[in-house]
């Protein structure tokens, strides 16, 4: 197809779709339990290979797409990056190394969001306002910082990671008029963790005991989790499963 098409739009679309399939298969192979596959070691090796193949193909699409003036639909690239980030976060939580470079993806996703904000009537904001799209990215970033805090052995480094997460969480809760449910839960989680590591509780919390603040934060988080759960129970099973899959892999599944 390359010889016939060159680096045409058709070929770039094909490459991106194929890369998505490699990424999805990598997630599947790397997340299955050892006793669920007759040759688990081979499956995980294939999953690692698929992940590297997807990364290389993404880079080819980006490099040649920039040259040809192509990045897919205007809202697609941001969704692609967010899907990659969530999928890689899942693998990292399972103990896999970050061989892709997730922080680079965070940076690219933020750039893409800024670019979209500069365009009037950008398709990225048809169904969700700019604040909502920023919350989706910030939620993933909070999740990442909290995960990295768990990996740190030094208390100072752990506190730095938690503080980074909490700064994002408090901005979201204070500045935004509405907050997405899952992102609000992550924001409250970051603030709960911060109450444990605050260096000057009296200066930051006043006369209020940090344990009382934690209790209030837990209650708010629980209420939001309950509301989100009730919303999902009203949605049919296929839609729920496709939505979940779209958040960690091939975002195009959400259309189903």
Buried (B, 14 or more C-beta within 10 A) or exposed (E): EEEEEEBBEEBBBBBBBBBBBBBBBBBEBBBBEEEEEEEBEEBBEBBBBBBBBBBEBBEBBBEBBEEBEBBBEBBBBBBBBBBBBBBBBBBBEEEBEBEBEBEEBBEBBBEBBEBBBEEEEBEBBEEBEEBBBBBBBBBBBBBBBBBBBEEBEEEEEBBBBBBBBBBBBBEBBEEBEEBBBBBBBBBBBBBBBBBEBBEEEEEEBEEEEBEEBBEEBEEBBEEBBEEBEEEEEEEEEEEBEBBEBBBBBBBBBBEE
